[in-house]
Amino acid sequence: MVSLILKNFNFSDGKKIIKCFRAPKISYLRGITLKTIPKRIFVLNVIISAVFTIGVLSSIYGSTLVPRDYSQAASMSSGIIRYRNDLINIVY
């Protein structure tokens, strides 16, 4: 994997990528206050992110609980757990 990246990565391209990154201007942030942030969306975003995090952490924890033969399958189940969480979030 590393040799593939090194073989196809050109350092001049890397310099171009770095030049494209810019920090946000302070003027963009001046209009944002606590009153202008939609609190309901913010709280829902925190809850949904917590649910996704719990799904990934539960599959990692589950892989430590099962025997070694099944640990890889348990750790790969995070996609299934996340899909279930996505369905729950769509419904609500």
N, C-alpha and C positions, 0 to 999 in steps of 0.2 A: 504494500500500500504506500509506504513512504517512498520507495523507488519510483512508483508510478507518478506520484506528485512531483518529485524532483525532476523526473524526466520531462514532464509536460509543463512545468512552471518556468516562466521566463521572468528574470528579475526586473526587466524593464516594465513588464506588465504589472508586477507588484508595486513598482514606484507609481505607476498610473493610478492604481487602486488607492494607494495611500493619499495621493494628491486629491482624489475625489471626496474624501471625508472632510467635513467641515463641522465645527462646533456651532450650535444654535446661537443666534444673536440674542442679546439681552432684550432688545426691543420686542422680540416675539413673546417673551415671558412677562412683560410689564402689564399686559392686559388681563393676566390670569390672577384672580383673587379667590379666596375661599367662597365668596358668594357666587362666582361665575362657574365653579365646578359643579356639574350635576351630581349630587350626592347619591342618588338612587343608582345611577349607572356605576359610580365608583364602588359602592358597596357590593353590587351584583358582580362586578369584575373581580373583586377580592374573593368572594365566595366561590365563583367558578374556578379561579386559579387554585384555590385551596382544594377543591374537589379533584382537579387534575393532578395536583401534587400528591394527594393521598392515594390516587390510583397507581401512580408510578412507584411510590414508596411501599405500597402494600404488595406489589408484585416482587419487589426486591426482597422484602422481608419474608414473603412466602417462599422464595427460592432458598432462603437459609433454613427454613423449617422442614422442608421435604428432603428425602434422601438424595444423595449426590446424583443418582441416575436421572432424576426428574427436575433437578434444580434449573437447568437451562430452559426447560419448558415452562417452569413457573416464572422465571424472570422474563421470558418472552410474552407472558400473558398480559403485560401492561397495555398492549394494544387492544386486547379484548376488554380489559377493565376501562380503558379510556373510551372505547366505543360505547360502552354501557353508560358512562358518564355523559357523553355527548348526547345520547338519546334522552337522558333525564333532563339535561339543560334545554334541549329543544322543546320538550313537553312543557316545561315551566318557563 
